[in-house]
């Protein structure tokens, strides 16, 4: 049985060696087409060193930007997003006239999007993704990818808002009401277009009442009725706060 297994392994090795292409005999275009075939077949690990070899051997070739782009894509397909981001960035910087630049800018941003962690962790990659997606919108405003980019920016903004909101809630539960109010204000000022903004305003109202800042709380209650009249869940809470703390106050609601 061991002899059969050993023989089978030898046959596999011989077959692999016999099918290996001697790339030294190929032109730059033929070499690229061979490696692109590896990529198209999903053999990204084999394609990576071959694309690197093309870039080293033929730095001034017409297929240079092709090899650079698909080297970056190979890293991306292998979930090696930091290396992919570096290679996409290199293409944008070194070959700015390449037709691959719009796709490379999108993929550069998408690398950081993939690296963006849970909202409770450090959000450096999230902010970097937003920055690169925004650059895409600035430079390629007519791209068919614009809608997808805007949706991803909204998602990432919500994640940042969630982080600041969770910090505010933590401070509130610890009875650090001033700190809670500060973080609720951050959400309102920096992430006013996210789902967390109306929730942050309710939180700030509650923190202000705990600090006996009733005038500020009433001002924010009026702001809520004006800015978020359709937020049913939060509106119930604001109505309850108004009734319990300002029973004689008549506020004109939208």
C-alpha positions as CSV (number, residue, x, y, z in Angstrom):
1,X,0.0,0.0,0.0
2,X,2.9,2.4,0.9
3,X,4.5,1.6,-2.5
4,X,1.2,2.5,-4.3
5,X,1.0,5.8,-2.4
6,X,4.6,6.7,-3.1
7,X,4.2,5.9,-6.8
8,X,1.0,8.1,-7.0
9,X,2.9,11.0,-5.4
10,X,5.8,10.6,-7.8
11,X,3.4,10.6,-10.8
12,X,1.8,13.8,-9.5
13,X,5.2,15.4,-9.1
14,X,6.3,14.4,-12.6
15,X,3.1,15.7,-14.1
16,X,3.5,19.0,-12.3
17,X,7.0,19.4,-13.5
18,X,6.1,18.4,-17.1
19,X,3.3,21.1,-17.3
20,X,5.5,23.9,-15.9
21,X,6.0,26.6,-18.5
22,X,9.5,27.9,-19.3
23,X,8.7,31.6,-19.1
24,X,12.3,32.6,-20.2
25,X,11.3,31.7,-23.7
26,X,8.2,33.9,-23.7
27,X,7.8,37.6,-24.8
28,X,6.5,40.0,-22.2
29,X,3.0,39.8,-23.6
30,X,3.1,36.0,-23.8
31,X,4.4,35.8,-20.2
32,X,1.6,38.1,-19.0
33,X,-1.1,36.1,-20.8
34,X,0.3,32.9,-19.2
35,X,0.2,34.5,-15.7
36,X,-3.2,36.1,-16.3
37,X,-4.4,32.6,-17.1
38,X,-3.3,31.5,-13.6
39,X,-5.2,34.4,-12.2
40,X,-8.4,33.6,-14.2
41,X,-8.2,30.0,-13.0
42,X,-8.2,31.2,-9.4
43,X,-4.6,30.2,-8.8
44,X,-3.7,33.5,-7.1
45,X,-0.8,32.1,-5.0
46,X,1.0,31.0,-8.2
47,X,0.2,34.2,-10.0
48,X,1.6,36.5,-7.3
49,X,5.3,35.7,-7.8
50,X,4.9,35.6,-11.5
51,X,3.3,39.0,-11.7
52,X,6.2,40.3,-9.5
53,X,8.7,38.7,-11.9
54,X,7.0,40.5,-14.8
55,X,7.3,43.8,-13.1
56,X,10.9,43.3,-12.3
57,X,11.9,42.0,-15.7
58,X,9.8,44.4,-17.9
59,X,9.4,47.7,-16.0
60,X,8.9,49.8,-19.1
61,X,6.6,47.3,-20.9
62,X,3.1,48.1,-22.2
63,X,1.8,45.3,-19.9
64,X,3.4,46.8,-16.8
65,X,0.2,48.4,-15.5
66,X,-1.8,45.2,-16.3
67,X,0.7,43.2,-14.2
68,X,0.6,45.8,-11.4
69,X,-3.2,45.8,-11.2
70,X,-3.6,42.0,-11.2
71,X,-0.8,41.6,-8.7
72,X,-2.8,43.8,-6.4
73,X,-6.0,41.9,-7.3
74,X,-4.3,38.6,-6.5
75,X,-3.4,39.8,-3.0
76,X,-7.0,41.0,-2.6
77,X,-8.4,37.6,-3.7
78,X,-6.1,36.0,-1.1
79,X,-7.5,38.3,1.6
80,X,-4.1,40.0,2.0
81,X,-5.6,43.4,2.1
82,X,-2.7,45.4,3.4
83,X,-0.4,44.1,0.6
84,X,-3.2,44.6,-1.9
85,X,-3.7,48.2,-0.7
86,X,0.0,48.9,-1.2
87,X,0.0,47.5,-4.7
88,X,-3.1,49.5,-5.7
89,X,-1.6,52.6,-4.3
90,X,1.6,52.0,-6.2
91,X,-0.3,51.7,-9.5
92,X,-2.1,55.0,-8.8
93,X,1.1,56.8,-7.8
94,X,3.5,55.4,-10.4
95,X,1.2,55.0,-13.5
96,X,-1.4,57.8,-13.1
97,X,-2.3,57.7,-16.8
98,X,-3.2,54.0,-16.7
99,X,-6.8,53.1,-17.5
100,X,-6.7,50.9,-14.4
101,X,-6.5,53.9,-12.1
102,X,-10.3,54.3,-11.4
103,X,-10.6,50.6,-10.6
104,X,-7.4,50.7,-8.5
105,X,-8.8,53.7,-6.5
106,X,-12.0,51.9,-5.8
107,X,-10.1,48.7,-4.8
108,X,-7.7,50.6,-2.6
109,X,-10.7,52.0,-0.7
110,X,-12.3,48.5,-0.7
111,X,-9.1,47.0,0.9
112,X,-9.5,49.4,3.9
113,X,-13.3,48.6,3.9
114,X,-12.5,45.0,4.3
115,X,-10.0,45.8,7.1
116,X,-12.5,47.9,9.0
117,X,-13.2,46.1,12.2
118,X,-16.1,45.8,14.7
119,X,-17.2,49.2,15.9
120,X,-15.8,48.5,19.4
121,X,-12.2,48.3,18.1
122,X,-9.8,50.9,16.7
123,X,-11.4,52.6,13.7
124,X,-8.3,53.8,11.8
125,X,-9.0,51.6,8.8
126,X,-12.6,52.7,8.8
127,X,-11.5,56.3,8.5
128,X,-9.0,55.4,5.9
129,X,-11.7,53.6,3.8
130,X,-13.9,56.7,4.0
131,X,-11.0,58.9,2.9
132,X,-10.2,56.7,-0.1
133,X,-13.8,56.2,-1.1
134,X,-14.3,60.0,-0.9
135,X,-11.2,60.4,-3.2
136,X,-12.9,58.1,-5.6
137,X,-16.1,60.2,-5.7
138,X,-14.0,63.4,-6.1
139,X,-12.0,62.1,-9.1
140,X,-14.5,59.8,-10.7
141,X,-18.0,61.3,-10.1
142,X,-19.5,59.8,-13.2
143,X,-18.4,56.2,-12.5
144,X,-21.1,53.5,-12.4
145,X,-19.6,52.6,-9.0
146,X,-20.7,55.9,-7.4
147,X,-23.9,54.5,-5.8
148,X,-22.0,51.5,-4.3
149,X,-19.3,53.9,-2.9
150,X,-21.9,56.2,-1.4
151,X,-23.6,53.2,0.3
152,X,-20.3,52.0,1.7
153,X,-19.5,55.5,3.0
154,X,-22.8,55.6,4.8
155,X,-22.2,52.2,6.3
156,X,-18.8,53.3,7.6
157,X,-20.1,56.6,8.9
158,X,-22.7,54.6,10.9
159,X,-20.0,52.4,12.3
160,X,-18.1,55.5,13.5
161,X,-21.2,57.0,14.9
162,X,-22.0,53.7,16.7
163,X,-18.6,53.8,18.4
164,X,-19.1,57.3,19.7
165,X,-22.6,56.6,20.7
166,X,-21.6,53.5,22.7
167,X,-19.0,55.5,24.5
168,X,-21.6,58.1,25.4
169,X,-24.0,55.4,26.7
170,X,-21.2,53.9,28.8
171,X,-20.4,57.2,30.4
172,X,-24.1,57.7,31.1
173,X,-24.4,54.4,32.8
174,X,-21.4,55.2,34.9
175,X,-23.1,58.5,35.9
176,X,-20.5,60.6,34.2
177,X,-23.1,62.8,32.7
178,X,-20.9,65.6,31.4
179,X,-18.7,63.2,29.5
180,X,-21.8,61.5,28.1
181,X,-23.2,64.8,26.9
182,X,-19.9,65.6,25.2
183,X,-19.9,62.3,23.3
184,X,-23.6,62.6,22.4
185,X,-22.7,66.1,21.0
186,X,-19.9,64.5,18.9
187,X,-22.4,62.2,17.3
188,X,-24.8,65.1,16.6
189,X,-22.1,67.3,15.1
190,X,-20.0,64.8,13.1
191,X,-22.6,62.1,12.3
192,X,-25.8,64.1,11.9
193,X,-26.8,62.1,8.8
194,X,-26.6,58.7,10.5
195,X,-29.2,56.7,12.4
196,X,-27.5,57.5,15.7
197,X,-28.0,61.2,15.6
198,X,-31.7,61.2,16.9
199,X,-30.7,58.7,19.5
200,X,-27.8,60.8,20.6
201,X,-30.1,63.8,21.0
202,X,-32.4,61.9,23.3
203,X,-29.3,60.8,25.2
204,X,-28.1,64.3,25.6
205,X,-31.5,65.4,26.9
206,X,-31.4,62.7,29.5
207,X,-27.8,63.7,30.5
208,X,-28.8,67.4,30.7
209,X,-31.7,66.5,33.1
210,X,-29.4,64.5,35.3
211,X,-27.1,67.5,35.5
212,X,-30.2,69.7,36.3
213,X,-29.7,71.7,33.1
214,X,-33.4,71.9,32.5
215,X,-33.2,74.9,30.2
216,X,-30.7,73.1,27.9
217,X,-32.9,69.9,28.0
218,X,-36.0,71.9,27.0
219,X,-34.1,73.5,24.1
220,X,-33.0,70.0,22.9
221,X,-36.5,68.7,23.2
222,X,-37.7,71.4,20.9
223,X,-34.8,70.6,18.6
224,X,-35.9,67.0,18.5
225,X,-39.5,67.8,17.6
226,X,-38.2,70.1,14.8
227,X,-35.5,67.8,13.4
228,X,-36.8,64.3,13.9
229,X,-40.6,64.4,13.9
230,X,-40.8,61.0,12.2
231,X,-38.6,59.0,14.6
232,X,-41.4,57.1,16.3
233,X,-39.4,55.1,18.9
234,X,-37.3,58.1,20.1
235,X,-40.4,60.4,19.9
236,X,-42.2,58.3,22.5
237,X,-39.3,58.7,24.9
238,X,-39.1,62.5,24.3
239,X,-42.9,62.8,24.8
240,X,-42.5,60.9,28.1
241,X,-39.6,63.2,29.2
242,X,-41.6,66.3,28.3
243,X,-44.6,65.1,30.3
244,X,-42.6,64.1,33.4
245,X,-40.3,67.1,33.5
246,X,-42.1,69.9,31.9
247,X,-45.9,69.2,32.4
248,X,-47.0,72.8,31.8
249,X,-44.8,73.3,28.8
250,X,-46.7,73.7,25.5
251,X,-44.5,72.9,22.5
252,X,-45.7,73.3,18.9
253,X,-44.8,70.0,17.2
254,X,-44.5,69.4,13.5
